Amino acid sequence: MAQNSFQPKINRRNVRMLNNQKPKNTKNTLKRLWKLLAGQRVKLISATAFVAMATISNLLGTRLVGIAIDEFISVNNFNGLFKLLVFSAVIYILAAILNRIQILLSVKISQTVVTNLRQMLFEKFQTLPLKFFDTNAHGDLMSRATNDIDTIANSLNTSLSQVISSAITITGSLIFMLMISPILTLVALISLPVLFVITSFITKRSKVYFRKQQNILGELNGKIEEVIPSQKVVKIFVKEDDEIHEFEKLNKNLNQIGIQAQIFSGLMGPVSTLINGINYALISLAGSVLAVYKLITIGDITSFVMYTKQFARPFNELANQYNMLILAIAGAERVFDILDESPEPEDKKDSIELKDIKGEVVFDNVTFSYTKEKIILKNINLTANPGETIALVGPTGAGKTTIINLLTRFYDIQKGKISIDGINITDIKRNSLRGSLGIVLQDTYLFTGTILNNIKYGRLDATDSEIKEAAILANAHEFIHRLPNGYETVLTEDDDTLSQGQKQMIAIARAILADPSILILDEATSNVDTRTEVKIQKAMLNLMKGRTSFVIAHRLSTIRNADLIVVINDGEIKEAGNHKELLEKKGFYYNLYINQFNS
C-alpha cells in the first residue's frame, strides 16, 4: 500500500491525565525488569560469581588487618608482617581484576536488556491502533523511547553490579562481625530499624516526584518536537514570545518538580552518614569496654570497625544510586505503560485475503463516533461501482476523512457494514485490505533517504525501470532528472530541496508503483499553485485509470468529472449525483460551488 499515516491530532486532555497518574507498583516493575534479564542468565551468573569473589577477597583483606596487628605488629614480627602484606596485596589485586571483569559483564548485560526493550517498544508502536497516536503527544512517546530507556540503561550499568556487591558485602561483613564479637554486632545493628524507617519514608515521597518529573519531561519534549518543525508558522504569526512563555512554564514546572525530587532523595546520603557516625561512636565505646576486660583484642576491634564501615557502605552507595534507581523505575513504568497498551484487534481466524479485486465498495448504514459524546457519521449509505470516481465534498469537519479512516480500518465502525466486492471488510485481513488501497494525502510525508527509495517504498521489490516509469506517469521524472544527483538525491523529513507540489508528485509516483486496486486521494492538490495543480491532476488521472477512486476535495473544480459527487455535512449525506445534476438541483452543492467561484 502506498500511503502515509494520517496526521495525528494530539489530545492535550489525555496528556494532562497521563501526567497526573499516580506512581504504579514498584515491586511489579522490578519483577518485569528482572524477567527481561532472563536471557542473560549465563552472563548474570558469571558476573555474580566475579562480584562475589571480588567482594569476599576484600572482606578477607580486612580480616588480615586485624591479624597483622595482633600476630605481628604487637610482637614486632616484621618478617611475618611483610609476608602477610604481600599476601594481602595479591588478594586486593585479584579483587580489582575480578571487579573489572564483572563491570564489563554488567555493561554487556544492561546494554543487551535495553536494546531488547527498545526493540520491543518500537515493535509495539507498529501494532498499536491509530487512535493511540491520535490521543498521545508524539514528543512524549519519543521521550519514552529515548530518555526513559536511556535512564534504565544508565541505572542497570551501575546498579546491577552494585546491588549484587552490596548484598554480598552486607552478608559477608555481618558473618565476620559475628565471628569477632556478637556483642559489638548487636550494638552495630541497633541503627538498622531507624535507617529502614527513614529510608521508607523518603522512598515513598520522592517516588511521586520522580514519576512526575519523567512525565513533565515527556511533555516538554513534546513541546520541543511540536515547535521546532513549525518555526515558519511561529514566525509568520509572530508567536515567538508566546511559545517562549509556554516553554518557560513547562521548564519551570520541571525545575520545581526536579528540585523537590532531588531534595527528598538527597536526604538519603546525609541521614545515612549521621546514623553511621553515631553507630561508630557507640561501637568504639563498647569495644573499649570489652578491651579493658580482655574480651576482645585491638586487632579485632580494628577489623570490626572496618567491617562496620563495609557493612554500612552499601547502604550509603545505594543511597547515592537512589536518584538514578527511582528515575529508572519511573522510566520503566512509562515504557511498560506502552507495552501494556492493547494492540489493534487481531484478524478473525477465518479472515481472508483479497484477490482479483473488481473494486465495488459499499457503505451500508454506517454510523461511527470517535467518542460517546458526539456521533461523527450517521447512517451513511454509499456505493462505488468498479472503476468509478467518487468525490467527497463538504465543509471542514463534515466527516469526509472519517469515511477514509473507516474504509482503511484505522478505526472500526460501531454500526452498519462496509464491504468490498461484497465481502465485509471485517472479514478481510487488515494487511490484505490496506495492501489493496493506495492513499495520497494532503500533507506528503517523505522519509529520510533517496528519492528512489521514497518511491520504492510503494513496492520494495520494484526495479529501477519500474520506479522511473511510475515517476514518468506521475509527471515527476522531469524535475527529478534535473536534480544534481537525480533519483539518488537524498531527502530529509523537513527538506526544502523540493517544493510541496514536487513532493506530492513523488507521493503519487509511490502510489502508482504500488498499483492499488482502490485509490484514495485526500486533498492531494490543496497545498499547491494552479500550475502545479494541473500537473498533479494529470498525474492523478494516470493513477486513477481503471481504479475505483475516492477523492476528497475542497477545490470543486478538480472533481467536475467525478462519476458521483457525495455532499456531506454534519456526518450525513445531504445529496449525491454528478456535477451537472447537483448544479441543477440548486441545493447544498450548488451553494458551495457558487460561493467558491464567486469568491
N, C-alpha and C positions, 0 to 999 in steps of 0.2 A: 504494500500500500504506500503510495506516495503521499505523505501527509506530515503535518506538524501538529503539535499539541495545541489545543485551544488556549488562548491567553488566560491564565488563572486569575480569578477575582479573589483577592485576599479578604477574608472576613476578619476585620480587626477585633470584633467582639470575641471571636473564638480565640484569638491570640491573647487577649486580656484574660480570658478564662484559663488558658494554659498557664499564664504567669502567676495566677492565684492558687494553683494547685498546691496542696499540702505535700510535704515530703512523703515518699512511699516507704515500703518496708525495706529497711536497710539490710536485714538478715536475708530476705529473699533475693535482693540484688547481689549480695555477696555469693549466695548459692549459685546464681546464674553465671556469675563471673568464674566461679570455681568449675562449673561444668564446661566452660569454654577452654579450660586448661586440660581437659581430659585427653586431648590428642597429643599433649606434650608430656605424657607421664614418664617416659624414659628420661628425658632431659630434666624433668622436675625432680625425679628420684635422685638422679646424678647430682643436681645442684644441691638438693637437700643433704646428700651424703658429704659433699665437699664443705658445705656450710657447717655441718655437724663436726667434721674432723677439724676444720679451722677453729671453730669455737672451743672444742674440747682441748685443742693444743694451747689456746690462750688461757683456758682455765687451769691446765696443768702448770703452765708457766707461772701463774700466780701462786700456786701451792709451793713451787720451788723457791719462791722468795722467802717464805716463812721457814722452810727447811734450811736455806742458806744462813739465815740469822741464827737459828737455834743450834745447828750442827757444825757450822764452820766459822762464822764471824765471831760468835760469842767465845769460841775456844781458840781463835787465831789460827785456824787451819786454812791458810791461803792456797795451798796446793789443791785441796779438795774443793775450795771455793772456785778456783779457776776452772777446774773440770766441770763443775756444776754450771758455771756461767757459759761455757762452750755448749754444753748440752741444752741450756735454756735458749741460746742463740739459734741453735738448729731447730728447736721447736717453734720459735717465733718466725723464722724464715719459712719453715714448712707451712705455718698458718697463713702467712702472706701469700704464698704461691697458691694454696688451696682457695683462699679467698678470691684471688684474681680469676681463677678458673670458674668459680661459681658465679662471679659477676658477669662473665662472658655468656655463660649458660642462661642466666636470668634475663639478659638483654635479648638473646635469641628467643626465649620463651615469650617475653612480653611483646616483642615485635610481631611474632607469629600470631599471637592471640588477637592483637589489634588489627592486623592485616585481615584476618578472617572475619573479625567483627565489622570492619569497614566494608568488606565484600558482601557480607550478609545484609548490611544496611542498604547498600546500593541495589542489590538484587531485590530487596523488599520494596524499594521505591518503584521498581518496574512492575510489581504485582498489585500496587495499590490503585484503587479507582480514581477517576478524575476528580470526584467530589472531595477527596482528601486534599489534593493540591489546590482546589478552589477555596478551601477553608483554613489553610495554614500558610503563614508567611514563608516565602521562599528563603529569605535570609536566615530565619530560624532553623529551617530544615538543613540549610548549608552549615550552620553553626554546629548542629548535632553531628553531621558527617565529618567535620574538621576539628573544631575546637574541643568538643566533648570527647571525641575519640583520642585526640592528642593528649588530653588530660589523663585519660585512662592509661595511655601508653607510658607517660611520664611517671605515673604513680606505680604501675607494675614494675617499671625498671628499677625503682628504688625500694618500693615497699615489699615486693615479693621476697627478696633475699633478707630484707630487714625483719620481716615477720618470723621467718624461719630461724634466723640467727638469734632473734630476741627470745623466742620460745626455748631454744636450746640453752642460751646463756642463763635465762631465769631458772630453768630446771637444774642445770649443772651447778650454778652458783649456790642454789638452795641446798643441794646434796652436800657440797663441800662445806658449807656453813654448818649444817647439822653434824657433819663428821668432826668439825673443830670444836663447836660448842652449842648444844641445844639451847642453853640459857640465853646466850647472845642472839641466837637465831630468833627466839621468841621476842626479844626486845626489838630486833630489826623488823619483824613482821607487824608490829603494833600499828605502824603508819599506813599499812596497805588498805584497810577499810576506809580510812579517811580519804586517801587518794582515789579510791574507787568511786566513792560518793561524789566527790568534787568533779571527777572526770565525766561521770554520767550526766551530771547537771550541765556541764559545759558542752558536752556532745549533743544533747537534745536541743539546746538553744542555738548553737552555731550551725547545726544541720539545716535548720529552717532558712537561715540567712544564705548559706551556700547554695541551696536549691533555688532561691530567689535570684541569687547572683547569676547563676547559669541561664535562667530563663530571661532575665533582663539583657544579658549579653547576647542571647539569640535575637531578641527584639532589636537591639542596637545594630547587630549585623544585618538584620532585615532592612532597617532604615538606610544603612550604607548601600546595600545591594539595590535598593529602590531608587535612591537619589543619583548615584554616580552615572548609571546609563541614561538618566533623563535630564542631564545638565542643560541641554539645549532648551527644553521646556522651562526649566527653572529660570534660566537667564532671560528667556523671552518674556516671561511674566514677572520678572524682577522679584523673584521669591527667595533670593539668596538669604536674606535676613530671617525670613520665616523658617526656612529649612535649618539654618544655624540655631535658631531658638528651639525648634523641636528636638534637634540632636542634643543641644545643651541640656534640655530637660531629661532626656534618657541617660545622657552621660553622667549628670549629677546624681540621678537616681541610682545608677550603677555604682557610682563613687560612694554614696551613703551606705548602700547595702554592703558593698565590699569592705568598708571601714568597720561596720558592725560585725560582719563575719570574722574579720581579722582580729578585732578586739576580743571577741569571745574565744576564738580558737587560740589566740596568742596568750591567753591566761594559762594554758596548759604548762608551758615551759617554766615560767616564774613560780607557779604553785608547786610543781614537782620539785624544783630546786629548793624552795623553802622547806617543804616537808622532809626532803632528803637531808638537808642541813641539820634540822632538829634531830633527825634519826641518827646521824653520825655522832652528834654530841651525846646522845643517850647511850650509844654503843661504846663510845670511848669511856664514859663514866662507869658503865657496868663492867667493861673489860679491865679497867684499872682496879676495881674492887676485887674481881676474880684473880687478877695477877698478884695482888697483895697476899691473898690466901693460897697462892701457889696452885690455883685451879686451872691456870692457862699460862702459856709461855708468851714472851714478847713476840716471837716469830709467828705464833698462831694468831695473836691479836692483829699483827700487821697483815697477814694473809686474809683474816676475816674482814678487816676494814676494806681491803682491796676487793674481796668478793662482794661485800655490801655495795660498793660502787658499781661493780659489774652487774649485780642484781638490779640496781636502780637505773643503770644507764639505758637499758632497753626501753624502760618507761619514758625516760627523757627523750630518747631518739624517736620513739613513736609519737611523743607529743610534738616534736619538731616536724614529723611527717604528717601530722594530723590534718593540717590545712589541705595538703595535696590529696590525702586519702578521702576526705569528705568531698572535695571537688570531684574526685574520680567517681565516687559513689553517686553524687548528684548527676554527673555526666552520663554515667552508665544507666541510671534510671531514665534519663531523657532518651537515650538510644533505645533502651528496651521498650519505651512507650511506643516508638515507631514499629519495632519488631513485633509488638503485640497487636498492632492495628489489623483489622480484618481486611484481607485482600479482596480483589474482585471475586465475586462468587464463581465457583468452578462451573465449567460447562456441564450440561446434563450428560449422564452416562451414555445416552443414546443419541447425543447431538451429532450432526452430520457435517460433511464438507460440502461447500458449494461448488458445483461443477456445471459446465456448459450453461452459463447464466444467460438468460434472454434479456433480463433487465426490467421485469414488471415489478413495481414497488407499490404496495397498498397500505395506507394508514386507515385502520378500521376503528372508528370511535375511540380515538386515543385521547386519554386525559393524563396530565402529568403536573406535578408540583415539586419544586426543589425543597420547599419547607411546607409544614402543615398550614402555615398562616395564609399562603397565597397560592391559588391554582394558576399555573402558567399557560397550559394548553387545555382547552375544553372541547371534548368531543370532536376531534379532528378526523375528518373523512377525506381521503385524498388518494387518487390513483394515477400512477405514472406508467404509461404503456412503454414497452420496449423501444428504445431509441428516441423517446420524446425528451424535450427540454422543458422542465418545469421551473418557472420563475417564482420565487417567494418575495413579495414586496410588502411593505408596511412600515409604520413608524418604528423608531428605536424602542426596543423593549417589548415589541409585539409578540415575540416568541419564535421568530424565524430561525435563529441559531439553535434554539432548543430542539426544533424539529430535526436538525442535523445531529445534535448530541444523542437523540434517541435512535436515529437510524444507524449510527455507528456503535450504539450500545455503550457510549461513555456514561450514560445514565439509563436505567431501566424504567419503563412506564409502570404506572400504578393501575391503569385500566385500559382495556382495549387490546389491539394487536397490530403489529407491523409485520408484513410478510414480503418476501422477495421470491418471485416466481411461485407463489402460493405456499411457500414454506415460512412458518413463523420464525422470526429472527432469533427467538429464544431457543429454538431447536437447532440452531446453527452454531458451530464452534466459533468463538469470538475471533480467533486468528484468521479463520477462513472468511468470516464476514468482512472484517476490516481489510483483509488482503484483496477483497474484491472491490473495494472502494478506493477512489482517488480523491484527495482533498487539496485544494489550493485556497489558502487563507488570505485574508486582508493583510495581516502582518506576517510577512515572509520570514521564516527562520532559516538561516544558513549556518551550517556547522563549521567550526574551525577546520580548515583543510583546503584542498584544491577545488576549483570549480568542477573538475572532472569527478572527484569523489562526492561532491554535493549532488550532482545529477545522478551519479551511480547509486546513491542512497535509495533511489526508487526501485532498483533491481540490482543486487550486488554481483550477480553473475553476468551482467551485461558486458559486451565487448566495447572497445573504444569506438568502433564504427557505429554501433547501435546508439551509443551516447551522443555522438556527433549528429546522427540522423534525428534524434529526439530534439537536440538543440536547434537544428535547422527548422523543424516543424514548429518550434516554439519561438521562432524569429530571434533566437539568442546567439546563433553561431557567428553572425557578422560582428557583433561587438566583442564577443569572446576572442575571436580571431585577431582583432585589433589590439588586444592587451599584450604587453611585452612578453609575458610567459604563456599566453593563450589559455588553454584548458588547465595548465599547471599553475595558474595564478592562485596563490594562497590567500584565502579569505579568513577573517576572524569574525566573531559574533557581532561586533559593532563597527565593522569595516566600512569606510566611506569610499572605497575604491569603485564600487558600483552604485548606480542610482537605485531608487526604490523600484522603478519600472524594470530595470535590468535584473534585479534580484527576483522580481515577480516572474520574469520570463524564465529564469533558471528553475524556479519552483514549478513552472508549467512543464518545462523540459523533464523534470524529475517525475511528474505525474504521467507524462506521455510515455516515458521509459517503463514505468510500472504497468502500463497497459491495463488499467482497471476496467471492470465491466460497468460500473456505475460511478458517475463523476459528481463531485460536489465543489462548487465554486462559491466561496463565501466572501463577497465584497472584494473580488480579486482585482478590480480596477479603481477602487475608490481613492487610492493614495497617489495616483499618477496624473500627469498632464494629459491633455486631449490627444496630442500627437502620439504619445506613448500608449495611450489607451487604444488607439486604432491598431497599433502593432500587437498589443496584448489580445485584443479582440480577434484578430486574425489567428493568433496562436491558439486561442481558446476554441475557435471554430474547428481548427485541425484536431484539437484534443477531443472535442465533443462528437465528432463524426461516428455514427453507429453506436453511440453510447447513450444510455439513459442518464440525463443530467439534471441536477438540482442547482439552480443559480439564485443566490441571494444578492439583491442589488438595490442600492438606493438611487443610482442613476437609471432612471426608467428608459432612457434612450438605448441602453445596452441590452434590453430584453424585449424589444418590439417584436422580434421574430420567434419568440418562445411559443411552443405549441400550446402551453397552458400557463396563464399567469394567475397565481393564487394570492389574493389580498388578505393579509392577516392583521388583526387589530385586537388588542386585549385578549390574546390567546384564542381567538375564534376566527374561522374563515368567513369573511364578510361577503366576498364574491369571487368568482373564478371564471375564466374564459380567455380567449386570445386578445391581443391588443385592440383590434378593431371592435370586437364585441363589447369589451369593457368601456371603451370610449363612448359607444352608442348608448350604453346604459346610463351614462352620466351619474355614476354613483361614487363610491369611495375612491376607486382607481382614477376616475376622471378628475376628481378634485386634486388628488396627489399629482397627477400629470400636469394639469393646468397650472397649479401653484408652482411646480418646479420650473416649468418653462417660462412662466411669467416673471419669475424671479431671476 
